[in-house]
Protein backbone atom coordinates (compact mmCIF):
# COMPACT_ATOMS: atom_id res chain seq x y z
CA UNK A 1 0.00 0.00 0.00
CA UNK A 2 1.28 3.48 -0.84
CA UNK A 3 1.96 5.53 2.34
CA UNK A 4 0.34 8.61 0.80
CA UNK A 5 -3.12 7.09 0.58
CA UNK A 6 -5.62 6.51 3.38
CA UNK A 7 -5.81 2.99 4.70
CA UNK A 8 -8.84 0.84 3.96
CA UNK A 9 -10.40 1.89 7.27
CA UNK A 10 -10.61 5.49 6.05
CA UNK A 11 -7.89 6.59 8.48
CA UNK A 12 -4.76 8.20 7.07
CA UNK A 13 -1.90 5.80 7.81
CA UNK A 14 0.45 8.72 8.47
CA UNK A 15 -1.49 9.58 11.64
CA UNK A 16 -0.29 8.31 14.99
CA UNK A 17 -1.64 4.98 16.13
CA UNK A 18 -3.04 6.56 19.28
CA UNK A 19 -5.07 9.06 17.23
CA UNK A 20 -6.27 6.32 14.88
CA UNK A 21 -7.31 4.15 17.83
CA UNK A 22 -9.15 7.04 19.47
CA UNK A 23 -10.94 7.94 16.26
CA UNK A 24 -12.01 4.37 15.60
CA UNK A 25 -13.15 3.74 19.17
CA UNK A 26 -15.24 6.93 19.50
CA UNK A 27 -16.33 7.53 15.91
CA UNK A 28 -19.78 5.97 16.31
CA UNK A 29 -20.49 7.82 19.54
CA UNK A 30 -19.43 11.14 17.98
CA UNK A 31 -21.64 10.52 14.95
CA UNK A 32 -24.60 9.44 17.10
CA UNK A 33 -24.30 12.58 19.22
CA UNK A 34 -23.95 14.90 16.23
CA UNK A 35 -26.90 13.30 14.47
CA UNK A 36 -29.06 13.58 17.61
CA UNK A 37 -28.34 17.31 17.74
CA UNK A 38 -28.28 18.13 14.01
CA UNK A 39 -30.73 15.58 12.60
CA UNK A 40 -29.05 15.60 9.20
CA UNK A 41 -26.58 13.08 7.78
CA UNK A 42 -24.55 15.60 5.76
CA UNK A 43 -24.27 18.09 8.63
CA UNK A 44 -23.34 15.23 10.97
CA UNK A 45 -20.53 14.05 8.68
CA UNK A 46 -19.22 17.59 8.22
CA UNK A 47 -19.34 18.42 11.93
CA UNK A 48 -17.58 15.22 13.03
CA UNK A 49 -14.99 15.62 10.28
CA UNK A 50 -14.33 19.22 11.37
CA UNK A 51 -14.09 18.21 15.03
CA UNK A 52 -11.71 15.35 14.29
CA UNK A 53 -9.54 17.64 12.16
CA UNK A 54 -9.28 19.97 15.16
CA UNK A 55 -8.43 17.00 17.37
CA UNK A 56 -5.81 15.80 14.88
CA UNK A 57 -4.24 19.26 14.68
CA UNK A 58 -3.90 19.48 18.46
CA UNK A 59 -3.29 15.79 19.19
CA UNK A 60 0.11 16.28 20.83
CA UNK A 61 -1.33 18.85 23.25
CA UNK A 62 -4.33 16.65 23.98
CA UNK A 63 -2.12 13.69 24.90
CA UNK A 64 -0.84 15.50 27.99
CA UNK A 65 -4.35 16.30 29.26
CA UNK A 66 -5.41 14.48 32.40
CA UNK A 67 -8.77 13.54 30.87
CA UNK A 68 -8.39 13.29 27.11
CA UNK A 69 -11.93 11.91 26.63
CA UNK A 70 -13.39 15.00 28.28
CA UNK A 71 -11.31 17.23 26.01
CA UNK A 72 -12.35 15.30 22.89
CA UNK A 73 -16.03 15.54 23.80
CA UNK A 74 -15.65 19.26 24.51
CA UNK A 75 -14.27 19.75 21.01
CA UNK A 76 -17.01 17.64 19.41
CA UNK A 77 -19.77 19.40 21.38
CA UNK A 78 -18.36 22.82 20.48
CA UNK A 79 -18.18 22.06 16.76
CA UNK A 80 -21.64 20.45 16.71
CA UNK A 81 -23.05 23.51 18.50
CA UNK A 82 -21.49 25.78 15.86
CA UNK A 83 -23.09 23.72 13.10
CA UNK A 84 -26.44 23.81 14.90
CA UNK A 85 -26.29 27.59 15.33
CA UNK A 86 -25.35 28.01 11.66
CA UNK A 87 -28.29 25.84 10.59
CA UNK A 88 -30.64 27.87 12.80
CA UNK A 89 -29.33 31.16 11.38
CA UNK A 90 -29.76 29.83 7.84
CA UNK A 91 -33.32 28.74 8.61
CA UNK A 92 -34.14 32.17 10.05
CA UNK A 93 -32.58 33.91 7.04
CA UNK A 94 -34.60 31.71 4.68
CA UNK A 95 -37.77 32.54 6.61
CA UNK A 96 -37.00 36.26 6.43
CA UNK A 97 -36.34 35.99 2.70
CA UNK A 98 -39.71 34.27 2.25
CA UNK A 99 -41.36 37.00 4.33
CA UNK A 100 -39.70 39.74 2.25
CA UNK A 101 -40.86 38.03 -0.93
CA UNK A 102 -44.40 37.98 0.44
CA UNK A 103 -44.16 41.70 1.23
CA UNK A 104 -43.00 42.42 -2.32
CA UNK A 105 -46.13 40.78 -3.62
CA UNK A 106 -48.42 42.95 -1.48
CA UNK A 107 -49.66 46.22 -2.85
CA UNK A 108 -50.02 49.39 -0.89
CA UNK A 109 -50.70 52.95 -1.95
CA UNK A 110 -48.22 54.47 0.51
CA UNK A 111 -45.14 52.45 -0.46
CA UNK A 112 -44.84 50.89 3.01
CA UNK A 113 -44.26 47.39 1.68
CA UNK A 114 -41.60 48.59 -0.77
CA UNK A 115 -39.86 50.46 2.05
CA UNK A 116 -39.89 47.39 4.31
CA UNK A 117 -38.38 45.16 1.65
CA UNK A 118 -35.69 47.76 0.95
CA UNK A 119 -34.43 47.72 4.56
CA UNK A 120 -30.85 46.50 4.93
CA UNK A 121 -30.34 42.82 5.73
CA UNK A 122 -27.90 43.51 8.56
CA UNK A 123 -28.91 41.83 11.82
CA UNK A 124 -27.86 44.89 13.81
CA UNK A 125 -30.18 47.02 11.67
CA UNK A 126 -33.04 44.60 12.24
CA UNK A 127 -32.37 44.72 15.97
CA UNK A 128 -32.31 48.52 16.06
CA UNK A 129 -35.47 48.72 13.94
CA UNK A 130 -37.22 46.30 16.27
CA UNK A 131 -36.01 48.25 19.30
CA UNK A 132 -37.25 51.51 17.74
CA UNK A 133 -40.64 49.97 17.11
CA UNK A 134 -40.89 48.66 20.66
CA UNK A 135 -39.91 51.96 22.30
CA UNK A 136 -41.79 54.39 20.05
CA UNK A 137 -44.73 56.12 21.75
CA UNK A 138 -48.13 54.99 20.53
CA UNK A 139 -51.47 56.27 21.68
CA UNK A 140 -53.20 52.99 20.95
CA UNK A 141 -52.27 49.77 19.18
CA UNK A 142 -51.34 50.50 15.59
CA UNK A 143 -51.33 54.31 15.88
CA UNK A 144 -48.47 56.69 16.57
CA UNK A 145 -48.47 59.62 18.96
CNS distance restraints for C-alpha pairs under 8 A (distance, minus, plus):
assign (resid   1 and name CA) (resid   5 and name CA) 7.77 0.50 0.50
assign (resid   3 and name CA) (resid  13 and name CA) 6.70 0.50 0.50
assign (resid   3 and name CA) (resid  14 and name CA) 7.07 0.50 0.50
assign (resid   4 and name CA) (resid  13 and name CA) 7.88 0.50 0.50
assign (resid   4 and name CA) (resid  14 and name CA) 7.67 0.50 0.50
assign (resid   5 and name CA) (resid  12 and name CA) 6.78 0.50 0.50
assign (resid   5 and name CA) (resid  13 and name CA) 7.44 0.50 0.50
assign (resid   6 and name CA) (resid  10 and name CA) 5.75 0.50 0.50
assign (resid   6 and name CA) (resid  11 and name CA) 5.58 0.50 0.50
assign (resid   6 and name CA) (resid  12 and name CA) 4.15 0.50 0.50
assign (resid   6 and name CA) (resid  13 and name CA) 5.83 0.50 0.50
assign (resid   7 and name CA) (resid  11 and name CA) 5.62 0.50 0.50
assign (resid   7 and name CA) (resid  12 and name CA) 5.82 0.50 0.50
assign (resid   7 and name CA) (resid  13 and name CA) 5.73 0.50 0.50
assign (resid  11 and name CA) (resid  15 and name CA) 7.74 0.50 0.50
assign (resid  11 and name CA) (resid  20 and name CA) 6.61 0.50 0.50
assign (resid  15 and name CA) (resid  19 and name CA) 6.65 0.50 0.50
assign (resid  15 and name CA) (resid  20 and name CA) 6.63 0.50 0.50
assign (resid  16 and name CA) (resid  20 and name CA) 6.31 0.50 0.50
assign (resid  17 and name CA) (resid  21 and name CA) 5.98 0.50 0.50
assign (resid  18 and name CA) (resid  22 and name CA) 6.13 0.50 0.50
assign (resid  19 and name CA) (resid  23 and name CA) 6.06 0.50 0.50
assign (resid  19 and name CA) (resid  56 and name CA) 7.18 0.50 0.50
assign (resid  19 and name CA) (resid  59 and name CA) 7.24 0.50 0.50
assign (resid  20 and name CA) (resid  24 and name CA) 6.11 0.50 0.50
assign (resid  21 and name CA) (resid  25 and name CA) 6.00 0.50 0.50
assign (resid  22 and name CA) (resid  26 and name CA) 6.09 0.50 0.50
assign (resid  23 and name CA) (resid  27 and name CA) 5.41 0.50 0.50
assign (resid  23 and name CA) (resid  52 and name CA) 7.71 0.50 0.50
assign (resid  24 and name CA) (resid  28 and name CA) 7.97 0.50 0.50
assign (resid  26 and name CA) (resid  30 and name CA) 6.12 0.50 0.50
assign (resid  27 and name CA) (resid  31 and name CA) 6.17 0.50 0.50
assign (resid  28 and name CA) (resid  32 and name CA) 5.99 0.50 0.50
assign (resid  29 and name CA) (resid  33 and name CA) 6.10 0.50 0.50
assign (resid  30 and name CA) (resid  34 and name CA) 6.13 0.50 0.50
assign (resid  30 and name CA) (resid  48 and name CA) 6.68 0.50 0.50
assign (resid  30 and name CA) (resid  76 and name CA) 7.08 0.50 0.50
assign (resid  31 and name CA) (resid  35 and name CA) 5.97 0.50 0.50
assign (resid  31 and name CA) (resid  44 and name CA) 6.40 0.50 0.50
assign (resid  31 and name CA) (resid  45 and name CA) 7.28 0.50 0.50
assign (resid  31 and name CA) (resid  48 and name CA) 6.50 0.50 0.50
assign (resid  32 and name CA) (resid  36 and name CA) 6.11 0.50 0.50
assign (resid  33 and name CA) (resid  37 and name CA) 6.39 0.50 0.50
assign (resid  34 and name CA) (resid  38 and name CA) 5.85 0.50 0.50
assign (resid  34 and name CA) (resid  39 and name CA) 7.72 0.50 0.50
assign (resid  34 and name CA) (resid  44 and name CA) 5.30 0.50 0.50
assign (resid  34 and name CA) (resid  47 and name CA) 7.21 0.50 0.50
assign (resid  34 and name CA) (resid  48 and name CA) 7.13 0.50 0.50
assign (resid  34 and name CA) (resid  80 and name CA) 6.03 0.50 0.50
assign (resid  35 and name CA) (resid  39 and name CA) 4.83 0.50 0.50
assign (resid  35 and name CA) (resid  40 and name CA) 6.14 0.50 0.50
assign (resid  35 and name CA) (resid  41 and name CA) 6.71 0.50 0.50
assign (resid  35 and name CA) (resid  44 and name CA) 5.36 0.50 0.50
assign (resid  37 and name CA) (resid  80 and name CA) 7.47 0.50 0.50
assign (resid  37 and name CA) (resid  84 and name CA) 7.34 0.50 0.50
assign (resid  38 and name CA) (resid  43 and name CA) 6.72 0.50 0.50
assign (resid  38 and name CA) (resid  44 and name CA) 6.49 0.50 0.50
assign (resid  38 and name CA) (resid  80 and name CA) 7.54 0.50 0.50
assign (resid  38 and name CA) (resid  83 and name CA) 7.69 0.50 0.50
assign (resid  38 and name CA) (resid  84 and name CA) 6.04 0.50 0.50
assign (resid  39 and name CA) (resid  43 and name CA) 7.99 0.50 0.50
assign (resid  39 and name CA) (resid  44 and name CA) 7.58 0.50 0.50
assign (resid  40 and name CA) (resid  44 and name CA) 5.99 0.50 0.50
assign (resid  41 and name CA) (resid  45 and name CA) 6.19 0.50 0.50
assign (resid  42 and name CA) (resid  46 and name CA) 6.20 0.50 0.50
assign (resid  43 and name CA) (resid  47 and name CA) 5.94 0.50 0.50
assign (resid  43 and name CA) (resid  83 and name CA) 7.29 0.50 0.50
assign (resid  44 and name CA) (resid  48 and name CA) 6.11 0.50 0.50
assign (resid  44 and name CA) (resid  80 and name CA) 7.94 0.50 0.50
assign (resid  45 and name CA) (resid  49 and name CA) 5.98 0.50 0.50
assign (resid  46 and name CA) (resid  50 and name CA) 6.04 0.50 0.50
assign (resid  47 and name CA) (resid  51 and name CA) 6.10 0.50 0.50
assign (resid  47 and name CA) (resid  76 and name CA) 7.87 0.50 0.50
assign (resid  47 and name CA) (resid  79 and name CA) 6.16 0.50 0.50
assign (resid  47 and name CA) (resid  80 and name CA) 5.68 0.50 0.50
assign (resid  47 and name CA) (resid  83 and name CA) 6.59 0.50 0.50
assign (resid  48 and name CA) (resid  52 and name CA) 6.01 0.50 0.50
assign (resid  48 and name CA) (resid  76 and name CA) 6.85 0.50 0.50
assign (resid  48 and name CA) (resid  79 and name CA) 7.82 0.50 0.50
assign (resid  48 and name CA) (resid  80 and name CA) 7.58 0.50 0.50
assign (resid  49 and name CA) (resid  53 and name CA) 6.10 0.50 0.50
assign (resid  50 and name CA) (resid  54 and name CA) 6.36 0.50 0.50
assign (resid  50 and name CA) (resid  79 and name CA) 7.21 0.50 0.50
assign (resid  51 and name CA) (resid  55 and name CA) 6.24 0.50 0.50
assign (resid  51 and name CA) (resid  75 and name CA) 6.18 0.50 0.50
assign (resid  51 and name CA) (resid  76 and name CA) 5.30 0.50 0.50
assign (resid  51 and name CA) (resid  79 and name CA) 5.88 0.50 0.50
assign (resid  52 and name CA) (resid  56 and name CA) 5.94 0.50 0.50
assign (resid  52 and name CA) (resid  76 and name CA) 7.71 0.50 0.50
assign (resid  53 and name CA) (resid  57 and name CA) 6.09 0.50 0.50
assign (resid  54 and name CA) (resid  58 and name CA) 6.33 0.50 0.50
assign (resid  54 and name CA) (resid  75 and name CA) 7.68 0.50 0.50
assign (resid  55 and name CA) (resid  59 and name CA) 5.58 0.50 0.50
assign (resid  55 and name CA) (resid  62 and name CA) 7.79 0.50 0.50
assign (resid  55 and name CA) (resid  72 and name CA) 6.98 0.50 0.50
assign (resid  55 and name CA) (resid  75 and name CA) 7.41 0.50 0.50
assign (resid  58 and name CA) (resid  62 and name CA) 6.22 0.50 0.50
assign (resid  59 and name CA) (resid  63 and name CA) 6.20 0.50 0.50
assign (resid  60 and name CA) (resid  64 and name CA) 7.27 0.50 0.50
assign (resid  61 and name CA) (resid  65 and name CA) 7.20 0.50 0.50
assign (resid  62 and name CA) (resid  68 and name CA) 6.12 0.50 0.50
assign (resid  62 and name CA) (resid  71 and name CA) 7.29 0.50 0.50
assign (resid  63 and name CA) (resid  68 and name CA) 6.65 0.50 0.50
assign (resid  64 and name CA) (resid  68 and name CA) 7.91 0.50 0.50
assign (resid  65 and name CA) (resid  71 and name CA) 7.74 0.50 0.50
assign (resid  67 and name CA) (resid  71 and name CA) 6.61 0.50 0.50
assign (resid  68 and name CA) (resid  72 and name CA) 6.12 0.50 0.50
assign (resid  69 and name CA) (resid  73 and name CA) 6.16 0.50 0.50
assign (resid  70 and name CA) (resid  74 and name CA) 6.12 0.50 0.50
assign (resid  71 and name CA) (resid  75 and name CA) 6.33 0.50 0.50
assign (resid  72 and name CA) (resid  76 and name CA) 6.27 0.50 0.50
assign (resid  73 and name CA) (resid  77 and name CA) 5.89 0.50 0.50
assign (resid  74 and name CA) (resid  78 and name CA) 6.02 0.50 0.50
assign (resid  75 and name CA) (resid  79 and name CA) 6.22 0.50 0.50
assign (resid  76 and name CA) (resid  80 and name CA) 6.05 0.50 0.50
assign (resid  77 and name CA) (resid  81 and name CA) 6.00 0.50 0.50
assign (resid  78 and name CA) (resid  82 and name CA) 6.31 0.50 0.50
assign (resid  79 and name CA) (resid  83 and name CA) 6.35 0.50 0.50
assign (resid  80 and name CA) (resid  84 and name CA) 6.13 0.50 0.50
assign (resid  81 and name CA) (resid  85 and name CA) 6.10 0.50 0.50
assign (resid  82 and name CA) (resid  86 and name CA) 6.12 0.50 0.50
assign (resid  83 and name CA) (resid  87 and name CA) 6.15 0.50 0.50
assign (resid  84 and name CA) (resid  88 and name CA) 6.20 0.50 0.50
assign (resid  85 and name CA) (resid  89 and name CA) 6.13 0.50 0.50
assign (resid  86 and name CA) (resid  90 and name CA) 6.11 0.50 0.50
assign (resid  87 and name CA) (resid  91 and name CA) 6.14 0.50 0.50
assign (resid  88 and name CA) (resid  92 and name CA) 6.20 0.50 0.50
assign (resid  89 and name CA) (resid  93 and name CA) 6.07 0.50 0.50
assign (resid  90 and name CA) (resid  94 and name CA) 6.08 0.50 0.50
assign (resid  91 and name CA) (resid  95 and name CA) 6.18 0.50 0.50
assign (resid  92 and name CA) (resid  96 and name CA) 6.16 0.50 0.50
assign (resid  93 and name CA) (resid  97 and name CA) 6.11 0.50 0.50
assign (resid  94 and name CA) (resid  98 and name CA) 6.22 0.50 0.50
assign (resid  95 and name CA) (resid  99 and name CA) 6.16 0.50 0.50
assign (resid  96 and name CA) (resid 100 and name CA) 6.07 0.50 0.50
assign (resid  97 and name CA) (resid 101 and name CA) 6.14 0.50 0.50
assign (resid  98 and name CA) (resid 102 and name CA) 6.24 0.50 0.50
assign (resid  99 and name CA) (resid 103 and name CA) 6.28 0.50 0.50
assign (resid 100 and name CA) (resid 104 and name CA) 6.25 0.50 0.50
assign (resid 100 and name CA) (resid 116 and name CA) 7.93 0.50 0.50
assign (resid 100 and name CA) (resid 117 and name CA) 5.61 0.50 0.50
assign (resid 101 and name CA) (resid 105 and name CA) 6.53 0.50 0.50
assign (resid 101 and name CA) (resid 117 and name CA) 7.98 0.50 0.50
assign (resid 102 and name CA) (resid 106 and name CA) 6.68 0.50 0.50
assign (resid 103 and name CA) (resid 113 and name CA) 5.71 0.50 0.50
assign (resid 103 and name CA) (resid 114 and name CA) 7.62 0.50 0.50
assign (resid 103 and name CA) (resid 116 and name CA) 7.76 0.50 0.50
assign (resid 103 and name CA) (resid 117 and name CA) 6.75 0.50 0.50
assign (resid 104 and name CA) (resid 113 and name CA) 6.50 0.50 0.50
assign (resid 104 and name CA) (resid 114 and name CA) 6.51 0.50 0.50
assign (resid 104 and name CA) (resid 117 and name CA) 6.68 0.50 0.50
assign (resid 106 and name CA) (resid 113 and name CA) 6.85 0.50 0.50
assign (resid 107 and name CA) (resid 113 and name CA) 7.15 0.50 0.50
assign (resid 108 and name CA) (resid 112 and name CA) 6.66 0.50 0.50
assign (resid 108 and name CA) (resid 113 and name CA) 6.63 0.50 0.50
assign (resid 111 and name CA) (resid 115 and name CA) 6.18 0.50 0.50
assign (resid 112 and name CA) (resid 116 and name CA) 6.20 0.50 0.50
assign (resid 113 and name CA) (resid 117 and name CA) 6.29 0.50 0.50
assign (resid 114 and name CA) (resid 118 and name CA) 6.22 0.50 0.50
assign (resid 115 and name CA) (resid 119 and name CA) 6.58 0.50 0.50
assign (resid 120 and name CA) (resid 125 and name CA) 6.79 0.50 0.50
assign (resid 120 and name CA) (resid 126 and name CA) 7.87 0.50 0.50
assign (resid 121 and name CA) (resid 125 and name CA) 7.28 0.50 0.50
assign (resid 121 and name CA) (resid 126 and name CA) 7.27 0.50 0.50
assign (resid 122 and name CA) (resid 126 and name CA) 6.42 0.50 0.50
assign (resid 123 and name CA) (resid 127 and name CA) 6.13 0.50 0.50
assign (resid 124 and name CA) (resid 128 and name CA) 6.16 0.50 0.50
assign (resid 125 and name CA) (resid 129 and name CA) 6.01 0.50 0.50
assign (resid 126 and name CA) (resid 130 and name CA) 6.05 0.50 0.50
assign (resid 127 and name CA) (resid 131 and name CA) 6.07 0.50 0.50
assign (resid 128 and name CA) (resid 132 and name CA) 6.02 0.50 0.50
assign (resid 129 and name CA) (resid 133 and name CA) 6.19 0.50 0.50
assign (resid 130 and name CA) (resid 134 and name CA) 6.19 0.50 0.50
assign (resid 131 and name CA) (resid 135 and name CA) 6.16 0.50 0.50
assign (resid 132 and name CA) (resid 136 and name CA) 5.85 0.50 0.50
assign (resid 136 and name CA) (resid 144 and name CA) 7.88 0.50 0.50
assign (resid 137 and name CA) (resid 144 and name CA) 6.41 0.50 0.50
assign (resid 137 and name CA) (resid 145 and name CA) 5.83 0.50 0.50
assign (resid 138 and name CA) (resid 142 and name CA) 7.40 0.50 0.50
assign (resid 138 and name CA) (resid 143 and name CA) 5.68 0.50 0.50
assign (resid 138 and name CA) (resid 144 and name CA) 4.32 0.50 0.50
assign (resid 138 and name CA) (resid 145 and name CA) 4.90 0.50 0.50
assign (resid 139 and name CA) (resid 143 and name CA) 6.12 0.50 0.50
assign (resid 139 and name CA) (resid 144 and name CA) 5.94 0.50 0.50
assign (resid 139 and name CA) (resid 145 and name CA) 5.26 0.50 0.50
assign (resid 140 and name CA) (resid 144 and name CA) 7.43 0.50 0.50
